[in-house]
Amino acid sequence: MMLIRILLLAFNVAVVTFLIYRLLQIYRSQDEQKGWKIGIGIFLLLVPIIMIFGFVRPSPAYMLLYPVAISLHLYLIRNS
């Protein structure tokens, strides 16, 4: 269980850094729909923090769903 937590934290550090970079790009853009994009991005940033504090336990479902949610969000940002 400890190994899974370490791997999740390492993955989350990389994802959080990239997501913050993309959110800053959206914030500087003139996109009309940037409000909901930033809101979803902030929610996705809070999920790993909630996991660190123990409100959400690391599980196989989290390990599968979180990368899909991040990639879908980044794909939607890129295509708009």
Order of alpha helices (4+ residues) and beta strands (2+ residues): alpha-alpha-alpha
